[in-house]
Amino acid sequence: MDKPRILIVDDEKNVRFILEKTLSTEGYFIDVISDGESAINKIRQTVYDLVLLDLNMTPIDGIQVLDIIREQNPDTVVIILTGHGTIDSAVKALRLGAFDYLYKPASPEAIRERVREGIEYRQKMQRRSLLLDQIETLRKNLVDLDSEAKPMEQVTSSNRFLTAGSLVIDKYHRSVTIEGKLLNLTTTEFNLLLCLAEAAPSVVSSRELASRAMGYSIDESDAREIVKYHIYQLRQKIEPDIANPKYIKTIRYKGYLWSG
């Protein structure tokens, strides 16, 4: 397994030094950044397993950096660094998807323990995603078998193709092209894209996407966590610029929409 990659973001030099020194013997790849803007640039270039993130920075604070992390790499584990006076912000960060928070100054033992737990959590989520992909492969095989069993008259059905701008979806062969380019999609990615294209220009909630595309009957919070991973993978195959999505838009607190 590759060594975990960690990003430390804090505008206090002594804090950066302590964090890097504390973790340097744990076998991690470590990058250190001193401000929010540089952190955002780094996050857009590199996928990190875990980010240690200071909240109280200017002009770009930790909450803004956390938003970008969630857009770019939603499964990155984020541990917030906070002073006693910013506990409300730390709680807000937890609600936005941070893994945990540490009071400054934290002891080396506490830092190592929470980082280790965060890395273990991410590895569990990666194994879970792998299992989901394996399930998708089995489901795709079943879909292919069902497609082969359909009568030929369905091939010429008037609702076989769905177009949305430069996007063309062949429902029968379950193939997709965009701007003439054939996409290699998993079953879940195809189903998600079809749901979004059929609903356009309306917003589709994460819960509805999880139900229609994956067959899961779960609450909105769990659906959001599952769907955002697959949306991220789908954007990697569709979007010209993953940092500024053109086709699949995130509508905060509501869901996603197809805008192509």
DAWO-V685265 format. One record per helix or strand of 2 or more residues. SS is the DSSP state (2 for helix, 1 for strand). FROM is the first residue (numbers start at 1). TO is the last residue. Records with the same first field share a line. If there is no record, write none. Layout:
SS = FROM-TO + FROM-TO
This chain:
1 = 5-9 + 29-33 + 50-54 + 77-82 + 100-103 + 161-164 + 167-170 + 175-178 + 181-182 + 248-251 + 255-258
2 = 13-23 + 36-45 + 62-72 + 84-95 + 108-149 + 152-156 + 187-199 + 206-214 + 220-238
